[in-house]
Amino acid sequence: MSEPRPDVDSPWKDALERFFPACMALYFAEAYARIDWARGVEFLDKELQRIAPRGALGRRVVDKLAKVYLLDGGEIWVLVHLEVQGQPDAGFPERMFVYSYRLFDRYHRPVASFGILTDADPRWRPECYQQEVLGCRITMQFPIVKLQDFRCRWEELAASDNPFAALTMAHLLTQETARQPEQRLAAKLDAVRRLRRMGLSREDREELFRLVDWIMVLPEALQIEFDDTLMQEDETVPFVTSIERRATERGRQEGQALMLIRLLEQKFGPLEEALRSRVFASDEETLVRWLGQALKADRLEDVFA
């Protein structure tokens, strides 16, 4: 059973936008305690794009720039640089430095940079950028958090109502169950059931469910089993909307597959089982394209060209 490749970009980007204070509280507690959260957070991603055009500084998975105020009355730009790649990046310290000096040069405001490292290498811990030549030295220290370190704090995460505790657990469980889809199904069910016990609003629980669901990718057959299991549990009401939406999408896709098969058999006769299986395994966009081609094609092979 093949395992889909997880999308690790958007879930973390959405999580930061939705639960930014919770992220800082769990990962960077000292900084969190100095920020006046009552004055709100303003995200400035467009400003970040201006100082770091895509591709100019190497591969960056998720970057967030937020404007916050300090409890002592000061104002600070907070750069949260999130790396969710699966291997260490030698260019990470330099990239943190470049972000910092470009932001300061553009806005002349203090900049605080934070690194969140989600890779599986416990030895990779870049916390400093340093350059020295002819007696001149530039050094930049920046706080980092290594999600692997939370493995020894599992009970703390499980007991926490912090949304980023649940996301951290989901991330670590996804790493632990790589190429073990049955184990991931069980872990995902446990993770989602834990969300019901968290002291969050219904809206936050629904969003957290969506993010955990996104991170802990399952093969299609096991995803259907996951949905069916939760639908049978009385307490899953906050999560039913997402599950029903997926069921509707699956039903629409199966209907398109049947429509295509009927059309092909009317024009070209009975289809081989391998071709029928290929049609049912295809995504909605592909089915729509094949349907359009089937209406015009004179030969069966032209439909799938």
Secondary structure, 3 states (H helix, E strand, C coil): CCCCCCCCCHHHHHHHHHHHHHHHHHHCHHHHHHECHHHCCEECHHHHHHHCCCCCCCCCCEEEEEEEEECCCCEEEEEEEEECCCCCCCCHHHHHHHHHHHHHHHHCCCEEEEEEECCCCCCCCCCEEEEEECCEEEEEECCEEEHHHHHHHHHHHHHCCCHHHHHHHHHHHHHHCCCCHHHHHHHHHHHHHHHHCCCCCHHHHHHHHHHHHHHCCCCHHHHHHHHHHHHCCHHHHHHHHHHHHHHHHHHHHHHHHHHHHHHHHHHHCCCCHHHHHHHHCCCHHHHHHHHHHHHHCCCHHHHCC
